[in-house]
């Protein structure tokens, strides 16, 4: 059994027991959360595709930790003027453990 969920502006394929990193959500570590934006559910070979979401389907997960990704550097350089600008960015993410998938109708 697997499902495709939407969190933030991204879509994720999840199975029960998966540990995934999603965009930062506002939840405490150890809290149980529910994803209601389930776009597709596969259960024993039967495929349920939502329009846009599957009615009654839900994915439950437990928040493991809040982390930041590796630093991504961007360099702006202007020729002949010795002008350089180096910037770094670290995206904030939340790691969640998928605990259950409810197929819905």
DRENPA-3360 file (N, C-alpha, C; in nm, 2 decimals, always signed):
BEGIN
1 = XXXXXXXX = +0.08/-0.12/+0.00/+0.00/+0.00/+0.00/+0.09/+0.12/+0.00 ~ +0.06/+0.22/-0.09/+0.13/+0.35/-0.09/+0.03/+0.46/-0.12 ~ +0.07/+0.58/-0.10/-0.01/+0.70/-0.13/+0.08/+0.81/-0.18 ~ +0.01/+0.90/-0.25/+0.08/+1.02/-0.29/+0.01/+1.14/-0.22 ~ +0.09/+1.21/-0.14/+0.03/+1.32/-0.06/+0.09/+1.45/-0.10 ~ +0.02/+1.56/-0.07/+0.07/+1.70/-0.10/+0.10/+1.77/+0.03 ~ +0.22/+1.82/+0.05/+0.25/+1.90/+0.17/+0.33/+2.02/+0.12 ~ +0.27/+2.14/+0.16/+0.33/+2.26/+0.11/+0.30/+2.27/-0.04;
9 = XXXXXXXX = +0.41/+2.29/-0.12/+0.39/+2.29/-0.26/+0.45/+2.17/-0.33 ~ +0.48/+2.07/-0.26/+0.54/+1.95/-0.32/+0.46/+1.82/-0.29 ~ +0.48/+1.72/-0.37/+0.41/+1.59/-0.36/+0.51/+1.49/-0.32 ~ +0.47/+1.39/-0.24/+0.55/+1.28/-0.19/+0.48/+1.15/-0.20 ~ +0.56/+1.05/-0.25/+0.51/+0.91/-0.25/+0.55/+0.85/-0.12 ~ +0.45/+0.80/-0.04/+0.48/+0.75/+0.09/+0.43/+0.61/+0.11 ~ +0.50/+0.53/+0.19/+0.45/+0.40/+0.24/+0.46/+0.40/+0.39 ~ +0.39/+0.31/+0.45/+0.39/+0.30/+0.60/+0.53/+0.26/+0.64;
17 = XXXXXXXX = +0.58/+0.34/+0.74/+0.71/+0.31/+0.79/+0.82/+0.40/+0.73 ~ +0.79/+0.48/+0.63/+0.89/+0.56/+0.56/+0.92/+0.68/+0.65 ~ +1.05/+0.72/+0.64/+1.09/+0.85/+0.70/+1.12/+0.94/+0.59 ~ +1.05/+1.05/+0.58/+1.07/+1.15/+0.47/+1.09/+1.29/+0.53 ~ +1.16/+1.37/+0.45/+1.19/+1.51/+0.49/+1.10/+1.60/+0.40 ~ +1.02/+1.68/+0.47/+0.93/+1.77/+0.40/+0.96/+1.91/+0.44 ~ +0.89/+2.01/+0.37/+0.91/+2.15/+0.41/+0.87/+2.17/+0.55 ~ +0.93/+2.26/+0.62/+0.91/+2.28/+0.76/+0.76/+2.31/+0.79;
25 = XXXXXXXX = +0.71/+2.23/+0.89/+0.57/+2.25/+0.93/+0.57/+2.30/+1.08 ~ +0.46/+2.36/+1.12/+0.45/+2.41/+1.25/+0.39/+2.31/+1.35 ~ +0.48/+2.21/+1.39/+0.43/+2.11/+1.49/+0.55/+2.07/+1.58 ~ +0.52/+2.03/+1.70/+0.62/+2.00/+1.80/+0.68/+1.86/+1.76 ~ +0.80/+1.84/+1.80/+0.86/+1.70/+1.78/+0.79/+1.60/+1.87 ~ +0.76/+1.49/+1.81/+0.68/+1.38/+1.87/+0.53/+1.39/+1.85 ~ +0.49/+1.50/+1.79/+0.34/+1.51/+1.77/+0.29/+1.43/+1.65 ~ +0.17/+1.39/+1.66/+0.10/+1.31/+1.55/+0.03/+1.42/+1.46;
33 = XXXXXXXX = +0.06/+1.40/+1.33/-0.01/+1.49/+1.23/-0.08/+1.41/+1.13 ~ -0.18/+1.47/+1.06/-0.25/+1.40/+0.96/-0.25/+1.48/+0.83 ~ -0.22/+1.41/+0.72/-0.22/+1.47/+0.59/-0.35/+1.44/+0.52 ~ -0.43/+1.54/+0.49/-0.56/+1.52/+0.43/-0.56/+1.53/+0.28 ~ -0.45/+1.60/+0.23/-0.44/+1.61/+0.08/-0.38/+1.49/+0.02 ~ -0.46/+1.38/+0.01/-0.41/+1.26/-0.04/-0.46/+1.25/-0.19 ~ -0.36/+1.25/-0.28/-0.40/+1.26/-0.42/-0.42/+1.12/-0.49 ~ -0.36/+1.02/-0.43/-0.37/+0.88/-0.49/-0.34/+0.78/-0.38;
41 = XXXXXXXX = -0.42/+0.67/-0.38/-0.40/+0.56/-0.29/-0.40/+0.43/-0.36 ~ -0.30/+0.35/-0.34/-0.30/+0.21/-0.40/-0.31/+0.11/-0.28 ~ -0.42/+0.03/-0.29/-0.44/-0.07/-0.18/-0.47/-0.20/-0.24 ~ -0.38/-0.30/-0.23/-0.40/-0.44/-0.28/-0.42/-0.44/-0.43 ~ -0.35/-0.36/-0.51/-0.37/-0.35/-0.65/-0.48/-0.27/-0.70 ~ -0.56/-0.21/-0.61/-0.67/-0.12/-0.65/-0.63/+0.02/-0.63 ~ -0.64/+0.10/-0.74/-0.59/+0.23/-0.74/-0.71/+0.33/-0.73 ~ -0.70/+0.42/-0.63/-0.80/+0.53/-0.62/-0.73/+0.66/-0.65;
49 = XXXXXXXX = -0.78/+0.73/-0.75/-0.72/+0.86/-0.79/-0.82/+0.97/-0.76 ~ -0.77/+1.07/-0.69/-0.86/+1.18/-0.65/-0.88/+1.28/-0.76 ~ -0.99/+1.36/-0.74/-1.02/+1.47/-0.83/-1.06/+1.59/-0.75 ~ -0.97/+1.66/-0.69/-0.83/+1.65/-0.68/-0.78/+1.56/-0.57 ~ -0.86/+1.53/-0.47/-0.81/+1.45/-0.36/-0.91/+1.33/-0.34 ~ -0.86/+1.22/-0.28/-0.94/+1.11/-0.25/-1.02/+1.13/-0.13 ~ -1.15/+1.12/-0.14/-1.25/+1.14/-0.03/-1.23/+1.04/+0.08 ~ -1.21/+1.09/+0.21/-1.20/+1.01/+0.32/-1.06/+0.95/+0.35;
57 = XXXXXXXX = -0.97/+0.97/+0.25/-0.83/+0.92/+0.27/-0.75/+1.01/+0.35 ~ -0.66/+0.95/+0.43/-0.57/+1.03/+0.52/-0.44/+0.95/+0.55 ~ -0.34/+1.02/+0.57/-0.21/+0.96/+0.60/-0.17/+1.02/+0.74 ~ -0.14/+0.94/+0.84/-0.09/+0.99/+0.97/+0.06/+0.97/+0.98 ~ +0.12/+1.06/+1.05/+0.27/+1.06/+1.06/+0.30/+1.12/+1.20 ~ +0.43/+1.09/+1.24/+0.48/+1.14/+1.37/+0.60/+1.23/+1.34 ~ +0.61/+1.35/+1.39/+0.72/+1.44/+1.37/+0.84/+1.39/+1.45 ~ +0.95/+1.36/+1.37/+1.07/+1.31/+1.44/+1.16/+1.43/+1.48;
65 = XXXXXXXX = +1.19/+1.52/+1.39/+1.28/+1.63/+1.42/+1.27/+1.74/+1.32 ~ +1.32/+1.86/+1.36/+1.33/+1.97/+1.26/+1.48/+1.99/+1.23 ~ +1.51/+1.99/+1.11/+1.65/+2.00/+1.07/+1.67/+2.11/+0.96 ~ +1.79/+2.14/+0.93/+1.83/+2.23/+0.82/+1.92/+2.15/+0.72 ~ +1.90/+2.18/+0.59/+1.98/+2.11/+0.49/+2.12/+2.16/+0.48 ~ +2.19/+2.10/+0.39/+2.33/+2.15/+0.37/+2.32/+2.30/+0.31 ~ +2.43/+2.37/+0.34/+2.43/+2.51/+0.29/+2.46/+2.51/+0.14 ~ +2.37/+2.59/+0.07/+2.39/+2.61/-0.07/+2.44/+2.75/-0.09;
73 = XXXXXXXX = +2.55/+2.76/-0.16/+2.62/+2.89/-0.18/+2.59/+2.94/-0.32 ~ +2.57/+3.08/-0.33/+2.55/+3.14/-0.46/+2.65/+3.26/-0.46 ~ +2.71/+3.27/-0.58/+2.82/+3.37/-0.59/+2.78/+3.46/-0.71 ~ +2.77/+3.59/-0.68/+2.75/+3.69/-0.79/+2.89/+3.75/-0.81 ~ +2.93/+3.77/-0.94/+3.06/+3.82/-0.97/+3.04/+3.92/-1.09 ~ +3.10/+4.04/-1.08/+3.10/+4.14/-1.18/+3.24/+4.15/-1.23 ~ +3.25/+4.13/-1.36/+3.38/+4.14/-1.43/+3.44/+4.28/-1.42 ~ +3.57/+4.29/-1.41/+3.65/+4.41/-1.42/+3.63/+4.51/-1.30;
81 = XXXXXXXX = +3.54/+4.48/-1.21/+3.52/+4.57/-1.09/+3.56/+4.51/-0.96 ~ +3.60/+4.39/-0.96/+3.64/+4.31/-0.84/+3.52/+4.30/-0.74 ~ +3.40/+4.30/-0.79/+3.29/+4.30/-0.71/+3.24/+4.15/-0.70 ~ +3.24/+4.10/-0.57/+3.19/+3.96/-0.55/+3.10/+3.96/-0.43 ~ +2.99/+3.88/-0.45/+2.89/+3.87/-0.34/+2.87/+3.72/-0.32 ~ +2.90/+3.67/-0.20/+2.88/+3.53/-0.17/+2.77/+3.52/-0.07 ~ +2.66/+3.44/-0.10/+2.55/+3.42/-0.01/+2.53/+3.28/+0.01 ~ +2.48/+3.24/+0.13/+2.45/+3.11/+0.17/+2.31/+3.09/+0.21;
89 = XXXXXXXX = +2.25/+2.97/+0.19/+2.11/+2.95/+0.23/+2.10/+2.81/+0.28 ~ +2.03/+2.79/+0.40/+2.00/+2.65/+0.45/+1.85/+2.64/+0.46 ~ +1.79/+2.55/+0.39/+1.65/+2.53/+0.39/+1.61/+2.46/+0.52 ~ +1.50/+2.49/+0.58/+1.45/+2.43/+0.70/+1.35/+2.32/+0.66 ~ +1.37/+2.20/+0.72/+1.29/+2.08/+0.69/+1.24/+2.01/+0.81 ~ +1.14/+1.93/+0.80/+1.08/+1.85/+0.91/+1.09/+1.71/+0.87 ~ +1.15/+1.62/+0.95/+1.15/+1.48/+0.92/+1.03/+1.41/+0.99 ~ +0.95/+1.34/+0.91/+0.83/+1.27/+0.96/+0.84/+1.12/+0.93;
97 = XXXXXXXX = +0.79/+1.04/+1.03/+0.78/+0.90/+1.01/+0.63/+0.87/+0.98 ~ +0.60/+0.80/+0.87/+0.47/+0.77/+0.83/+0.42/+0.65/+0.92 ~ +0.31/+0.67/+0.99/+0.26/+0.56/+1.08/+0.14/+0.49/+1.02 ~ +0.07/+0.55/+0.93/-0.05/+0.47/+0.88/-0.11/+0.54/+0.76 ~ -0.18/+0.46/+0.68/-0.25/+0.51/+0.56/-0.39/+0.46/+0.57 ~ -0.49/+0.55/+0.56/-0.63/+0.52/+0.56/-0.68/+0.53/+0.42 ~ -0.72/+0.43/+0.35/-0.76/+0.44/+0.21/-0.88/+0.52/+0.17 ~ -0.97/+0.53/+0.26/-1.09/+0.61/+0.23/-1.19/+0.54/+0.13;
105 = X = -1.28/+0.62/+0.07/-1.38/+0.56/-0.02/-1.33/+0.54/-0.16;
% end
